Amino acid sequence: MAVEASRRPIGQIATVSLWSRFYGFGSVYAKTIRDSRLAFIIVAGLLGGIMLAGCMAFGTAYSTPASRLDLQNVIDNIPPVLKGLYNNPVHVETLGGSLSWKYGPFFGLIAGLWSITALSGTLASEARRGSLDMVAAAPFGKRRIAVEKLAAHLTGMIGAMAFLAILTWAGSAAFGTLPGDAVPIQGAVGFAVWVGLIGLVSGSVAWALAPFVGRASAAGVAGAVMFGGYVVSGYQESIPALRLPADLTWFHWTAGDLPLAGQYDWLSLVPVALIAAALFAVGVVAFDRRDLGSSSAIPVPAMPGALLGVRGPTGRSFGERLPMALAWGIGLALYAALIGASSRSFADELAKSPDTARLFASLFKGYDITTGGGFLQLLFAYMGYLIAGLAAATLVSGWASDENGRRLELLLASPLGRARWAISGGIGVFGAIAVMTVVAMLGVAIGVASAGSDVATPVAGTLILGLYAAAAAGVGFAVGGLFRNTVAGEVTAVLVIATFLVDFLAPALNLPDWVHQLALSSHLGQTMVGNWDPAGIAACAVLAVGGLLLGAWGMTRRDVD
């Protein structure tokens, strides 16, 4: 029996359902929404989870008027240099005011990271891969493609901010213990609007630059603008030289807008929205008028010939990872130098107030936070783990790109075996992590030396960041080898973020000690002041080496994608 495939009658036009036009494959907008659903769930869940955890922790820890008064007194006595990474302390005796002071800027940074990552690559990466060529050849037009992709990200941001506003309002009402704790709906919405605009204006920088310089450079510049503006704005009061650049940052423009604390400055959001809109327009026009995939790299000093990666798979992996490692290392170094140099000002402030000095001595037992190493342990170590871990995730993604970019088939056609490719590439990643760590150590040395503190101990303690990054990379190697390289970098990033949240939130929420012990960073001691934990170091070594060997074994037992 023969069966003839049916044909669509001539002249009949295919129709697309209304649902597919908004989610699915019925339009560029719908497909972008569908492709970014996982990122939306992660970001919305992360923001909402931190907000609920913060509400719960504050309501439990400060449930009486006396405890609120003690909190207010502690914050009033904190030296200006220690307030640099926090918001303005307004009505900190209330739940909303305390959350705004302690966690507010971090919400904006998380939204900004998402926006930068999404908008730097949504056009540039697809254009480079050639996946937009067929779409652009259809009667859509490049401008429409860009507008619909941008609209999809705006939709996701609005949805995530709506979720954050609802949980802020509900969490404060559920866990507030004293009058004034409940955040009104206006305050919750106002805070979500601020977070969303900070995220979008940070992403708009990457969106505007990506058609000209490509995804990586655009994301790097946008990330530097965002984090640099955050740090400069926070420290401009204690470091007068930073006041002029602080005036150019949107963090400083909106410093008076604190909706969770009941303080509103809606007009400060207008220039932020205008700049974001202008940069979005620049990105759309640039994508429309430039050739697909055409970009010009930002000029940087040329690598020495020995580092170009032409002397075997290890050298190639190291050479390809080196620029990214240097970028992450410089970022860590600048941050460490700023913190280390600030320790002298912090010590001078404490010397003026013996009561405050005794308070901090009781809070941070076992080391002197007036020294460069102690101050770095307080303000640099935990954030350093997060940055180093995310750096490892990007380096693992580069290692996995051979398979993801379909280059691995060509490499394996040579006498290079699968296990050797995995191990050699992993060793190259470890070498890049070593370079990143050395650069960070230089920043630590410069900071503590300028403060007149002991240099050797905190510089040696910085090695723990490299060990932690190597352990995170080992997990990525194992996942990529055993399962799929396409998810190796993402799994590494999720692990790092989850570890950071467990280490950060478990003590605040008074969770059982075994929950806190799940975080690898809780087993690494206080290395900036010379306190090392041998068990944690051994765990990092096992994860790094064991993960690489396990990934190499897995590569020999599965098909190459």
ZAMARGU-4260 file (C-alpha; in steps of 0.2 Angstrom, whole numbers, plus 5000, padded with zeros to 4 digits):
<rodrens>
0) 5000/5000/5000 | 5007/5017/4995 | 5004/5032/5005 | 5005/5050/4998 | 5011/5064/5009
5) 4997/5077/5009 | 5001/5094/5003 | 4995/5111/5008 | 4983/5117/4994 | 4990/5131/4983
10) 4985/5148/4989 | 4982/5142/5007 | 4991/5153/5020 | 4998/5145/5035 | 4992/5153/5051
15) 5000/5155/5068 | 4990/5153/5084 | 4989/5169/5095 | 4998/5159/5109 | 5013/5155/5098
20) 5015/5173/5094 | 5018/5176/5112 | 5027/5160/5118 | 5034/5147/5106 | 5039/5148/5088
25) 5026/5160/5081 | 5038/5175/5081 | 5055/5181/5086 | 5048/5188/5102 | 5040/5172/5106
30) 5055/5161/5103 | 5066/5173/5113 | 5053/5172/5128 | 5054/5153/5126 | 5073/5152/5126
35) 5075/5163/5141 | 5062/5155/5152 | 5076/5146/5162 | 5085/5162/5165 | 5069/5171/5170
40) 5065/5157/5183 | 5082/5157/5191 | 5083/5176/5192 | 5065/5178/5198 | 5067/5164/5211
45) 5084/5171/5217 | 5078/5188/5220 | 5062/5183/5228 | 5071/5170/5238 | 5083/5182/5245
50) 5069/5194/5249 | 5059/5181/5259 | 5074/5175/5268 | 5079/5193/5273 | 5062/5196/5279
55) 5062/5180/5289 | 5079/5183/5296 | 5076/5201/5302 | 5059/5197/5309 | 5067/5182/5319
60) 5083/5191/5325 | 5075/5208/5329 | 5058/5205/5337 | 5058/5217/5351 | 5060/5236/5352
65) 5076/5234/5362 | 5084/5224/5349 | 5079/5237/5336 | 5087/5250/5346 | 5103/5240/5348
70) 5104/5238/5329 | 5101/5257/5326 | 5116/5261/5339 | 5127/5248/5330 | 5124/5256/5313
75) 5126/5273/5319 | 5143/5269/5325 | 5149/5261/5309 | 5163/5271/5301 | 5159/5278/5284
80) 5172/5267/5276 | 5163/5251/5281 | 5147/5258/5274 | 5154/5259/5257 | 5146/5242/5251
85) 5129/5246/5259 | 5114/5258/5255 | 5110/5274/5265 | 5105/5269/5283 | 5087/5276/5284
90) 5074/5269/5296 | 5085/5254/5299 | 5075/5250/5315 | 5061/5244/5303 | 5061/5228/5292
95) 5060/5238/5276 | 5073/5250/5281 | 5085/5237/5287 | 5083/5226/5271 | 5086/5242/5260
100) 5102/5246/5269 | 5109/5229/5270 | 5103/5220/5254 | 5096/5234/5242 | 5111/5236/5231
105) 5114/5218/5228 | 5097/5216/5220 | 5101/5229/5208 | 5118/5220/5204 | 5109/5203/5201
110) 5097/5211/5189 | 5111/5220/5181 | 5121/5204/5178 | 5106/5195/5171 | 5103/5210/5159
115) 5121/5211/5154 | 5123/5193/5150 | 5106/5192/5140 | 5108/5208/5130 | 5126/5206/5126
120) 5123/5190/5118 | 5105/5189/5111 | 5111/5197/5095 | 5130/5196/5094 | 5132/5178/5098
125) 5118/5172/5086 | 5125/5183/5072 | 5142/5176/5075 | 5136/5158/5074 | 5126/5162/5058
130) 5109/5157/5066 | 5102/5174/5061 | 5106/5173/5043 | 5091/5164/5038 | 5079/5174/5049
135) 5086/5190/5043 | 5083/5184/5025 | 5065/5182/5028 | 5053/5197/5027 | 5056/5203/5045
140) 5070/5215/5043 | 5085/5216/5055 | 5077/5231/5065 | 5061/5221/5068 | 5072/5206/5074
145) 5082/5217/5086 | 5066/5226/5093 | 5057/5209/5096 | 5072/5202/5105 | 5074/5217/5116
150) 5055/5217/5119 | 5057/5199/5125 | 5070/5204/5138 | 5060/5219/5144 | 5045/5207/5146
155) 5056/5195/5157 | 5062/5209/5167 | 5045/5216/5170 | 5039/5199/5175 | 5053/5196/5187
160) 5051/5213/5195 | 5032/5210/5197 | 5036/5194/5206 | 5049/5203/5217 | 5036/5216/5222
165) 5023/5204/5227 | 5035/5194/5238 | 5042/5210/5246 | 5025/5215/5251 | 5019/5198/5256
170) 5035/5194/5265 | 5036/5210/5275 | 5018/5208/5280 | 5020/5189/5285 | 5037/5191/5295
175) 5036/5208/5302 | 5035/5208/5321 | 5033/5227/5325 | 5022/5241/5319 | 5030/5249/5303
180) 5038/5233/5297 | 5025/5230/5284 | 5031/5238/5267 | 5016/5246/5258 | 5012/5241/5241
185) 5019/5257/5234 | 5036/5254/5243 | 5037/5236/5236 | 5033/5242/5218 | 5045/5257/5220
190) 5059/5246/5225 | 5055/5233/5211 | 5055/5248/5198 | 5072/5254/5205 | 5080/5236/5204
195) 5073/5234/5186 | 5079/5251/5180 | 5097/5248/5187 | 5097/5231/5178 | 5091/5238/5162
200) 5102/5253/5161 | 5117/5241/5165 | 5111/5229/5151 | 5109/5244/5139 | 5127/5247/5139
205) 5131/5230/5133 | 5117/5230/5120 | 5123/5246/5112 | 5141/5240/5112 | 5139/5222/5106
210) 5136/5226/5087 | 5152/5235/5087 | 5164/5225/5099 | 5156/5208/5101 | 5148/5199/5115
215) 5163/5197/5127 | 5170/5214/5126 | 5153/5222/5127 | 5149/5212/5143 | 5166/5216/5150
220) 5164/5235/5148 | 5146/5235/5154 | 5151/5224/5169 | 5165/5236/5173 | 5154/5251/5172
225) 5141/5243/5184 | 5152/5236/5197 | 5164/5251/5196 | 5149/5263/5198 | 5143/5254/5213
230) 5160/5254/5222 | 5164/5272/5217 | 5147/5278/5223 | 5148/5268/5240 | 5165/5274/5244
235) 5164/5292/5238 | 5160/5299/5256 | 5176/5291/5264 | 5187/5294/5249 | 5185/5311/5242
240) 5195/5308/5226 | 5180/5297/5221 | 5167/5310/5222 | 5169/5317/5204 | 5167/5299/5196
245) 5153/5295/5208 | 5143/5309/5201 | 5142/5300/5184 | 5135/5284/5191 | 5116/5280/5191
250) 5119/5272/5209 | 5124/5289/5215 | 5109/5298/5206 | 5097/5286/5214 | 5105/5285/5231
255) 5090/5295/5239 | 5077/5283/5232 | 5074/5271/5246 | 5056/5265/5244 | 5058/5250/5257
260) 5063/5263/5270 | 5048/5275/5265 | 5059/5288/5256 | 5055/5291/5238 | 5064/5301/5224
265) 5055/5296/5209 | 5063/5310/5198 | 5080/5302/5201 | 5074/5287/5190 | 5070/5298/5175
270) 5088/5300/5169 | 5091/5282/5172 | 5076/5277/5161 | 5081/5290/5147 | 5099/5284/5146
275) 5093/5266/5145 | 5081/5270/5131 | 5094/5280/5122 | 5106/5266/5122 | 5093/5253/5117
280) 5090/5264/5102 | 5108/5265/5098 | 5109/5246/5099 | 5094/5243/5087 | 5100/5255/5074
285) 5118/5248/5075 | 5112/5231/5072 | 5101/5236/5058 | 5115/5245/5049 | 5130/5234/5051
290) 5133/5217/5043 | 5128/5202/5053 | 5143/5196/5064 | 5153/5211/5060 | 5162/5218/5075
295) 5179/5226/5079 | 5189/5220/5094 | 5194/5232/5108 | 5213/5235/5105 | 5223/5227/5119
300) 5242/5223/5120 | 5246/5208/5109 | 5250/5191/5118 | 5268/5185/5118 | 5271/5171/5105
305) 5274/5158/5118 | 5256/5161/5125 | 5246/5160/5109 | 5243/5142/5111 | 5251/5133/5097
310) 5262/5121/5106 | 5249/5107/5110 | 5232/5106/5117 | 5237/5112/5135 | 5245/5127/5127
315) 5230/5131/5116 | 5218/5129/5131 | 5229/5140/5142 | 5231/5153/5128 | 5213/5154/5124
320) 5208/5156/5143 | 5222/5168/5147 | 5213/5185/5142 | 5198/5180/5152 | 5208/5175/5167
325) 5218/5192/5167 | 5201/5201/5166 | 5194/5192/5181 | 5211/5194/5190 | 5212/5213/5187
330) 5194/5215/5194 | 5198/5205/5209 | 5214/5215/5211 | 5206/5232/5210 | 5193/5227/5223
335) 5206/5219/5235 | 5217/5235/5233 | 5202/5246/5237 | 5197/5236/5253 | 5215/5234/5259
340) 5219/5252/5257 | 5203/5257/5266 | 5209/5247/5282 | 5219/5261/5288 | 5205/5273/5287
345) 5194/5260/5296 | 5207/5258/5310 | 5208/5277/5312 | 5189/5278/5314 | 5189/5265/5327
350) 5203/5273/5337 | 5192/5288/5339 | 5178/5277/5347 | 5184/5264/5360 | 5166/5258/5362
355) 5164/5254/5344 | 5181/5246/5344 | 5175/5235/5358 | 5159/5231/5349 | 5168/5225/5333
360) 5181/5215/5344 | 5166/5206/5352 | 5158/5203/5335 | 5173/5197/5325 | 5183/5186/5338
365) 5199/5178/5333 | 5207/5191/5322 | 5210/5210/5322 | 5199/5218/5309 | 5209/5235/5310
370) 5223/5226/5301 | 5224/5224/5282 | 5222/5205/5283 | 5207/5206/5295 | 5198/5219/5285
375) 5200/5209/5269 | 5193/5194/5278 | 5178/5204/5283 | 5174/5213/5267 | 5184/5204/5253
380) 5184/5185/5256 | 5166/5180/5254 | 5163/5191/5239 | 5180/5185/5232 | 5174/5167/5233
385) 5159/5172/5222 | 5169/5181/5210 | 5182/5168/5208 | 5169/5154/5207 | 5160/5164/5193
390) 5177/5166/5184 | 5179/5147/5185 | 5162/5145/5177 | 5167/5156/5162 | 5183/5147/5160
395) 5175/5130/5160 | 5163/5137/5147 | 5178/5141/5136 | 5185/5123/5139 | 5168/5116/5134
400) 5166/5127/5118 | 5177/5115/5108 | 5162/5103/5108 | 5149/5116/5109 | 5156/5124/5094
405) 5158/5108/5084 | 5177/5110/5084 | 5180/5094/5094 | 5177/5082/5079 | 5191/5090/5070
410) 5203/5089/5085 | 5199/5071/5088 | 5202/5067/5070 | 5220/5070/5074 | 5230/5058/5085
415) 5223/5068/5100 | 5212/5056/5111 | 5197/5061/5120 | 5204/5059/5138 | 5220/5068/5133
420) 5209/5082/5126 | 5199/5084/5142 | 5214/5083/5153 | 5225/5094/5143 | 5211/5107/5142
425) 5208/5106/5160 | 5226/5109/5164 | 5225/5124/5153 | 5210/5130/5163 | 5220/5127/5180
430) 5234/5137/5173 | 5222/5152/5169 | 5215/5151/5187 | 5233/5152/5193 | 5236/5168/5183
435) 5220/5175/5190 | 5225/5171/5207 | 5243/5179/5205 | 5235/5195/5199 | 5223/5196/5213
440) 5238/5193/5225 | 5246/5208/5218 | 5231/5219/5221 | 5230/5212/5239 | 5249/5216/5241
445) 5246/5234/5235 | 5231/5237/5246 | 5238/5231/5263 | 5255/5239/5259 | 5248/5256/5257
450) 5239/5254/5273 | 5255/5249/5282 | 5249/5232/5287 | 5257/5215/5286 | 5258/5210/5268
455) 5264/5191/5268 | 5249/5184/5277 | 5235/5191/5267 | 5244/5188/5251 | 5247/5170/5255
460) 5229/5169/5260 | 5223/5174/5243 | 5228/5157/5237 | 5212/5150/5244 | 5202/5159/5230
465) 5212/5150/5217 | 5209/5133/5226 | 5191/5137/5227 | 5190/5141/5209 | 5199/5126/5204
470) 5187/5115/5214 | 5172/5124/5205 | 5180/5120/5189 | 5183/5102/5193 | 5164/5100/5196
475) 5161/5108/5179 | 5174/5096/5170 | 5165/5081/5178 | 5148/5087/5173 | 5154/5091/5155
480) 5163/5074/5153 | 5149/5063/5161 | 5134/5072/5153 | 5135/5086/5141 | 5147/5100/5139
485) 5133/5112/5134 | 5128/5113/5153 | 5146/5112/5161 | 5148/5131/5163 | 5130/5134/5169
490) 5130/5120/5182 | 5147/5127/5189 | 5139/5144/5190 | 5123/5138/5199 | 5134/5128/5211
495) 5144/5143/5215 | 5129/5154/5218 | 5120/5141/5228 | 5136/5139/5239 | 5137/5158/5241
500) 5118/5159/5246 | 5120/5144/5259 | 5135/5152/5267 | 5127/5169/5267 | 5109/5165/5273
505) 5111/5149/5284 | 5119/5159/5299 | 5106/5174/5296 | 5091/5162/5296 | 5098/5152/5311
510) 5097/5136/5301 | 5105/5120/5307 | 5124/5119/5307 | 5124/5104/5294 | 5115/5116/5282
515) 5129/5128/5283 | 5142/5115/5282 | 5135/5111/5264 | 5144/5126/5258 | 5162/5122/5253
520) 5167/5140/5257 | 5162/5137/5275 | 5177/5125/5277 | 5191/5136/5270 | 5195/5145/5287
525) 5201/5163/5288 | 5216/5163/5277 | 5218/5182/5276 | 5223/5181/5294 | 5233/5165/5293
530) 5219/5153/5299 | 5219/5138/5286 | 5207/5123/5287 | 5217/5108/5280 | 5200/5098/5278
535) 5194/5112/5266 | 5210/5113/5256 | 5210/5094/5254 | 5192/5095/5248 | 5196/5108/5235
540) 5210/5097/5229 | 5200/5082/5228 | 5186/5091/5218 | 5198/5099/5206 | 5209/5084/5202
545) 5195/5071/5204 | 5183/5081/5194 | 5195/5083/5179 | 5199/5064/5179 | 5181/5059/5181
550) 5176/5071/5166 | 5190/5063/5156 | 5184/5046/5159 | 5166/5051/5155 | 5172/5058/5138
555) 5178/5041/5133 | 5161/5033/5136 | 5149/5045/5128 | 5146/5052/5110 | 5152/5069/5106
560) 5138/5081/5103
</rodrens>
